[in-house]
Amino acid sequence: MARRHFLLGVLAGLALGAALRQRRQTGVTQPRLDRYYQQRASVYNLTDYLYLGSFPRIEMRKKLIEMVDLKPGMRVLDMACGAGANFPYIMEKIGPTGHIVGTDYSQEMLDSAHQQFVLGRGWQNITLVQSDAAEFRAAEPFDVVICTLGLAVIPRWETAMQRAMDALKPGGVFGIADLKESDRWYTLPLRFLSEVMDVVIIADSSRRAWERLETLGEDFQFVDLFHGYLYAATVRKPLAVKAYANGRG
């Protein structure tokens, strides 16, 4: 009897795990995301501090900014900028002569970014644009494009990555930082919990966006962070047109 209960428990666990994996891959829809961010826009940036003893999302943001090597006066696109959590780290590097364009699908998140940083800190060199990342077209090219905690939730994330590359100047840098599934041995027993978390926050950490990033340019860099649950990666847009794996330069 005990053996039968054990086997039933294993089968139930496998079935639940499969259902969670399916849900996180199909559950990232724009209507669900709209409702989620409408409810959380005003306090979203506080989630960077919801950890005990460390702040891995802040460290991830800082690491990405270090990797893209921002300079004073640079023009930066923060794609899927949310409520502007990256803005202080970008502004510290580009200064008042630089410019940030922040895009996001959620007008509520952009309103929060405007309240906190344009009005709150008086930063006038920030332009906020409501846009689907997969549809964005830049009027002028950028020195750097970044996307943090966006590619795990953007429905058409692969198209959004190509739009980011299109928005760059030749020689410009595209940097991403996001959630990922940890493959470290000591985290494997917690895989189930990460799948649950993906469903709750409407994300898909199984997307391996850094692998696609590597095919889009040159000088690829990748850093694993926070026990493998976060990462930062960059690639440089070629100065000359070259044929890459996706068939575009």
C-alpha positions in Angstrom: 0.0 0.0 0.0 2.8 2.4 0.9 4.6 1.6 -2.4 1.4 2.3 -4.3 0.9 5.7 -2.6 4.5 6.5 -3.3 4.1 5.8 -7.0 0.9 7.7 -7.2 2.6 10.6 -5.5 5.4 10.5 -8.0 3.0 10.4 -10.9 1.0 13.3 -9.5 4.2 15.3 -9.1 5.3 14.6 -12.6 1.9 15.5 -14.0 1.8 18.8 -12.0 5.3 19.7 -13.1 4.4 19.1 -16.7 1.3 21.3 -16.3 3.3 24.1 -14.7 5.9 24.0 -17.5 3.1 24.1 -20.1 1.4 27.0 -18.2 4.5 29.2 -18.0 5.2 28.7 -21.7 1.6 29.5 -22.8 0.5 31.8 -20.0 2.7 34.8 -21.0 0.0 36.7 -22.8 -0.5 40.4 -23.2 -3.8 40.7 -21.5 -2.5 38.9 -18.4 0.6 41.0 -18.4 -1.5 44.2 -18.7 -3.5 43.3 -15.6 -0.4 42.3 -13.7 1.5 45.6 -14.3 -1.5 47.8 -13.9 -1.8 46.5 -10.4 1.9 46.7 -9.5 3.2 49.7 -11.4 3.4 52.1 -8.5 5.4 49.7 -6.3 7.1 47.6 -8.9 10.7 49.0 -8.3 10.4 47.9 -4.7 10.6 44.3 -5.7 14.4 44.8 -6.3 14.7 44.9 -2.5 12.5 41.9 -1.6 15.4 39.5 -0.7 17.0 38.6 2.6 20.6 39.6 3.0 21.3 40.5 -0.7 19.8 42.3 -3.6 20.4 40.1 -6.7 18.3 42.1 -9.1 20.2 45.3 -8.3 23.5 43.5 -8.7 22.2 42.2 -12.0 21.3 45.7 -13.2 24.7 47.1 -12.1 26.6 44.2 -13.8 24.8 44.8 -17.1 25.5 48.5 -17.0 29.2 47.7 -16.3 29.3 45.3 -19.3 27.8 47.7 -21.9 30.4 50.3 -20.9 28.3 53.5 -21.0 30.1 56.8 -21.5 29.0 60.5 -20.9 26.8 61.7 -23.7 25.6 58.4 -25.0 22.1 57.8 -26.3 20.6 54.7 -24.6 17.4 52.7 -25.3 16.0 50.9 -22.3 13.6 48.5 -23.9 10.8 47.2 -21.7 12.0 49.8 -19.1 9.1 49.2 -16.8 9.0 51.8 -14.0 12.5 52.9 -14.7 14.5 50.9 -12.2 17.6 51.0 -14.5 17.5 54.8 -15.0 19.7 55.8 -11.9 22.4 53.4 -13.0 22.3 54.6 -16.6 22.2 58.3 -15.6 25.2 57.9 -13.4 27.3 56.9 -16.5 25.9 59.1 -19.3 25.3 62.2 -17.3 23.2 65.3 -18.3 24.6 65.3 -21.8 23.4 61.8 -22.5 19.8 60.7 -23.3 17.6 57.8 -22.2 14.6 56.6 -24.3 12.5 54.2 -22.2 9.9 52.1 -23.9 7.3 49.8 -22.4 3.9 48.3 -23.4 2.4 49.3 -20.0 1.4 53.0 -19.8 1.0 52.5 -16.1 4.6 51.5 -15.7 5.7 54.5 -17.8 3.6 56.8 -15.7 5.3 55.4 -12.6 8.8 56.0 -14.2 7.8 59.6 -15.1 6.6 60.3 -11.6 9.7 58.8 -9.9 12.5 60.1 -12.2 11.3 62.8 -14.5 9.3 64.7 -11.9 10.8 63.2 -8.8 14.5 63.8 -9.7 14.0 66.4 -12.4 15.8 64.4 -15.1 14.8 66.1 -18.3 17.0 64.0 -20.6 14.5 61.0 -20.5 11.9 60.3 -23.1 9.3 57.7 -22.4 7.5 55.9 -25.2 4.5 53.5 -25.0 5.4 50.8 -27.5 5.3 47.0 -28.0 8.9 46.0 -28.0 8.3 43.7 -31.0 7.0 46.7 -33.0 9.4 49.4 -32.0 11.2 51.4 -34.7 13.8 54.0 -33.7 13.8 57.4 -35.3 17.5 57.8 -34.5 20.0 55.0 -33.8 21.3 54.3 -30.3 24.8 53.8 -28.9 23.5 51.1 -26.4 20.3 49.2 -26.1 19.5 47.3 -22.9 16.6 45.1 -21.8 16.3 43.8 -18.2 13.7 41.4 -17.0 11.8 41.9 -20.2 12.6 39.0 -22.5 11.2 36.4 -20.1 7.8 38.2 -20.3 7.6 39.8 -23.8 5.3 37.5 -25.9 7.2 38.0 -29.2 10.6 38.2 -27.5 12.7 37.0 -30.5 11.2 39.7 -32.7 11.9 42.2 -29.9 15.5 41.3 -29.9 15.9 41.9 -33.6 14.2 45.3 -33.2 16.8 46.1 -30.5 19.6 45.2 -32.9 18.0 47.3 -35.7 17.9 50.3 -33.3 21.7 50.2 -32.7 24.4 52.2 -34.5 27.0 50.0 -36.1 29.4 49.1 -33.3 26.8 49.7 -30.7 26.1 47.2 -27.9 22.9 45.3 -27.0 22.8 44.1 -23.4 20.2 41.8 -21.8 19.8 40.7 -18.2 17.0 38.4 -17.1 15.7 35.3 -15.3 16.9 31.8 -16.2 16.6 28.3 -15.1 19.5 27.4 -12.9 21.4 24.3 -13.9 23.6 24.1 -10.9 23.4 20.8 -9.1 22.3 22.2 -5.8 19.4 24.1 -7.3 17.8 21.1 -9.1 15.6 20.1 -6.2 14.1 23.6 -6.3 13.2 23.5 -10.1 9.6 22.9 -9.1 9.5 26.1 -7.1 10.9 28.2 -9.9 8.2 26.8 -12.2 5.6 27.9 -9.7 7.1 31.3 -9.4 7.1 31.7 -13.2 3.4 31.0 -13.3 2.7 33.5 -10.4 4.7 36.4 -11.9 3.7 35.6 -15.6 7.2 34.8 -16.9 9.1 32.0 -18.7 12.6 31.6 -17.3 13.1 28.6 -19.7 13.7 31.0 -22.6 17.4 31.0 -23.5 17.6 34.5 -24.9 21.4 34.7 -24.4 21.8 31.9 -27.0 19.9 33.9 -29.6 21.8 37.0 -28.6 25.1 35.3 -29.4 23.9 34.8 -33.1 23.1 38.5 -33.6 26.5 40.1 -33.4 30.1 39.7 -32.2 32.2 40.0 -29.0 29.6 38.1 -27.0 29.8 38.1 -23.2 27.8 36.1 -20.7 27.8 36.2 -16.9 25.9 33.8 -14.7 24.4 35.5 -11.5 22.6 34.6 -8.3 23.2 30.9 -8.3 22.3 30.7 -12.0 18.8 32.2 -11.6 19.9 35.4 -13.3 22.3 36.4 -16.0 23.7 39.3 -18.0 24.9 39.1 -21.6 26.0 41.5 -24.3 26.8 41.5 -28.0 28.2 44.2 -30.3 26.6 45.1 -33.6 29.2 44.7 -36.4 30.6 47.8 -38.1 30.3 46.0 -41.4 27.4 43.8 -42.6 28.0 40.1 -42.0 25.7 37.1 -42.4 24.7 35.6 -39.0 22.7 32.5 -38.1 19.4 34.3 -38.5 20.3 35.4 -42.0 20.5 39.1 -41.1 23.4 41.4 -40.6 
